[in-house]
Amino acid sequence: MRTYSSGMRARLGFAFSSSIRPDILVVDEALSVGDRKFSRKCKERVHEIMAEEDVTVLFVTHSTAMAKEFCTQGIVIRKGHAEFTGDIGEAVSYYTSM
């Protein structure tokens, strides 16, 4: 793995973590890494996991569009503290007004 690029490591990590059937899947900015084809595959896989498997998905992102696409609830964290918790639309509004 030492010779792998950061994009290849992200692909490998995402493939592994999304195939083991975890109770909680943490997706931390994974969809912002790599090329369009990889990003599309990741999005499709996350949607598939959310629809078909009994898995809690914790989606960490700075992209409000991605948050709206994948989430129904949002938590805005600032300096390690939760400042807002609620509906994703309200969370995005809170985040963009900071």
N, C-alpha and C positions, 0 to 999 in steps of 0.2 A: 504494500500500500504506500510505501514511501515515494514511489515514482508516480503515483496517481496524481492527476491535477485535482484542484479543489472541486471542480464540477463533477469529476468521476467519483470522488469520495462522497459527494452529496447524493449522486445517483445510487451508489452502492448502499449508503446509509438509509435512504428512503426505501429502496427495494427491500432491504432486510426488515426494517421496522414495520413496514406496511404488510408484510407477508406472514408475520408470526402470530397474528391474532391477539394483540394485547388487550387488556382491559381499558387502558387509557393510551391513546396515541397522541403524542405531543408533536405538532408540526410547527417548527420554529423557523419562519422565513424560508422554508424549503422551496416554495414555489417561485421565489425570486432568483434562484440560482440556476444556471444552465441555459440552454437554448430553448427556443419556442416549443420544439417537439417534446423535450423533457418536461417542460412546464405543463404542457397540455396533458401528457400522460399522468403527471402527478395530480393535476386537478381531477381528471377522470377517476383515478384510483381513490382519492379522498372522498369524492361524491359516492363512489361505489361502497366504500367502507361505511359511510354514514347511513346509506340507504339499506344495506343488506346485512350488516353485522352489528352485534350488540357491543359497540365500542364507543367510549366517550372520547371525543376529539377535542383537544386543547389546541386551538389555532392561534399562534403568536405571530403578529404582523404589524407593520406600520402602514400597510396599504388599506385604506378605507374601502376601496372597491372589493378587495379580497375578503375583508371582514364581512361586508354585506352579502357577498356570494355564498359564504360558507357558514355563517353564524346567525343564531337567533338571539343570543345574549352576548353582552360585551362587558369587559372589565378594563377600565383605563387605569394604567399603573404609571405613577410618576415618582421617581427617586425611591423605588422599592415599596411604595405604599399604594394601595388601591384607593383611587380618588373617586371613582364612579363605578357603579354596577347596575346594569339594567338592560332594557331592550337594545338591540344592536343599533337601531336608528338613533336612539337617544345617546348611546355611547359614542357613535361616530360624530354626532353634533357636538358633544362635550369635548371630544378629542380635537376636533378641528377648531374649536373656539379657544383652545389653550394658548 
